[in-house]
Amino acid sequence: MCGIVGYTGSGSRSASASGSGGGSAAVREAQDGDAAGLAVSTRPLEMVLEGLKRLEYRGYDSAGVALVGPGSEHVAAAKKAGKLVNLQTELSEHPLPEATAAVGHTRWATHGGPTDGNAHPHLADDDRLAVIHNGIIENFGELRQLLAAEGATFRSETDTEVAAQLLAREYRAAGDLTAAMAATARRLRGTFTLLAVHADAPGTVVGARHDSPLVVGLGEGENFLGSDVAAFVAQTKEAMELGQDQVVTITPTSVTVVDFDGRPAEGKRFTVDWDAAAAEKGGFDSFMDKEIHDQPHAVADTLLGRTDSSGRIVLDDLRIDESVLRAVDKIIVVACGTAAYAGHVAKYAIEHWCRIPVEVELAHEFRYRDPIVDAQTLVVAISQSGETMDTLMAVRHAREQGAKVVAVVNTNGSTIPRESDAVLYTHAGPEIAVASTKAFLAQITAAYVLGLYLAQLRGNKFPDEIAATFDELRDMSRKVRTVIERGEYVRATARSMAGADKVLFLGRHVGYPVAMEGALKLKELAYIHAEGFAAGELKHGPIALIDEGQPVFVVVPSPHGRDQLHSKVVSNIQEIRARGARPLVIAEDGDDDVRPFADEIFWIPKAPTLLQPLLAVVPLQIFAMALATAKGLDVDQPRNLAKSVTVE
Ligand code: F6R
C-alpha cells in the first residue's frame, strides 16, 4: 500500500568520495560536511521515477516527487492524481531542476480522495521540507487540532500533512533532521513509513518506520530507500533491512540507523537474490501473463534444497525445536485473500498427512475473536508480501498467546518473517501484478512441504510414502507447464464470454478453495460478480442463482481419487445443467464421465487429488486475465486495489 522511494547521490564515486570507504557502499556514521562534495544531476529524479515505476503496483491513485540540491531555497516538487504516467507528463511540461537527493511516492488513498492536492509529497516549513508517507496516522485528528491552534495551515485532507507539519516544528526545535524525525515518530500513533528531504540538508534523506515496510539499498556513491527492494534492485542488490521503530538517515556515502529515542541501532544487511529482469515483463503483454508463465519455476524453485541425499525432507530455516513441533496439537493458518485459499488447500493436505486438526482463519478475523491458542498451537502465517498488516497483527497476537509461528512468505527482508519464530520462504520471485498467481502456487507448494515434513517428524507416514509424494510434487512443475501450454483454448472461451455479468465456480474438497480463488481472480480483474461455492452446498441455496445460460465453472476431482468425490461432482454438474446452466468443466485427461455434461472442458494432466489445485487453478487464472483483457481492462493494476495491504 503506497510505494515509497528515496535517493541521494549522483551515481558517481568521485562526487561522493568525501566519506570513509572510498565511495563504496560504506555504512558509516554520517559526517558533517557531506553536503560539501555534492554534485547536482538528473539522477535523483531518474532514480525515484524508476523506483516508482517498479513500485506502482503498491498503489496508483496518484504519484509525486520532491527534490533538493545545494543552495536551493525550496524543495522542488511535482505531484499528480492518477497513474505515474500523469506525473511523467507533468514533468515533461514543467521540468524540475537537477538535484542531489529526492523522494517519490505512489499512493493508495486512505485519508482524502485521490486528488492532486492530496497526492504526496506534502510540504511544510515554508516549502523547505517535503514528506511522503505510507500507512495511517491514527491520532492525526488531535495533532491537526493542536498544530492548527499554533497557527499551522493545511492544504490537504491527509494525515500525512500533519506529520509534515509536526516534523517541521520538531526540526525548528532540534535543528537536525534525524533528531526531528525521531521526535515526530514518538508523537505518532498508527502505522507509518515516513521519508523526508529538507532544503537545509541537500544530500540527505531521512526515513522512519513503524509497522510499515522500509528497506535501504546500498549503492556506490549513492544510497536508496524503498518500500521494497524492487525500488532499487536494478541499481544495487546490496540491501539493509530495518528493524521496527527505527530512523534511518542516508547520504551518498553513509547510512545511519537510530531508534526512536535516538540511540544507535543496526540494520541487517542482505543481498537480493533476484535480478531486475525478474521484475520486467520479459516480452509478455502484462506482468500477470508473465507471472502465470513463471509458475512452473515457482513450484520447482520452492521445492529446491528441501531434501537431503537420502530423500529426507530438511527444513534448515525452520528454527523451531523438533520436540515443540512433535507436541503440536492444532495448526491455525492465518492469511488473507488468495493466501488464505492456499491455506485452505494446506488444511486438506496437512490433516490428511499428519492427522493434526487445521483451522484456516482470515487474519483480520482471527485477532478479534479471542481465539483459543496456546503453546501447543502452531500458527502458519501465509503472505506473499510479508507485509500484510492483518496477517502481521495475527502473528503478533498468536505469539503473545504463546503459540509458535511459521511464516510462509515470498519477500525477503519483509516484516512477517522477522516477527515469526521461523520462516519457510517460497521462491516465486517478485510478483508485480496486483492479482496473485505464481505466489499462490508457491504457497501451496510450501504448505505441502511443511505438511510432509511434519508427517516425517511425527512418524505419521513411512519414509518411502513421503518420498513418493515428494516425487509426485516435483513432477507438478512439468504438469503446470502443460496446463499453461493449453491456455489458448481457455483464452478463446474467455474472449467469447466478455459480455458475461455473473459467473459461478464450484468445487469439492481441495477443489473448493480453487473455486473460490477462481471467483476472486474474476472479480478483481474483470469486475464481474463471481462466487465460489462448495459443490455440495449448492442445493442448500445457491442453486437458486442458476438460470438459462448461466456460466458455471466446475472443478472435477480425479476419477482415480477416493471417497466417491468424483461421482458426486459429476452429479452436481448434471444438476446445474438440468436447470439451464452452462457448465465449464476443469477435468483430468481421460475423464470420459464428464464429457456428456460439459459445454466446455479444460483438460489438465492427471495428478494425485491433494496436489490437483496446482493445476486446476491455472485455467481459471488464464480465463480471468483473458476476459479482463477482452474488456479492455488493465490486468496488472485493477481498480481500487494495491499489491501490499499495509493498513488494517
Ligand atoms: C488477490 C490477492 C490478495 C492477496 C492478499 C494477501 O489476487 O493478491 O487477495 O492474496 O491481499 O496478500 P499477501 O499474500 O501479500 O499477504
Residues whose N, C-alpha, C, O or C-beta is under 5 A from the ligand:
A	BS01	F6R	C336 G337 T338 A339 I382 S383 Q384 S385 G386 T388 V434 A435 S436 K643 V645
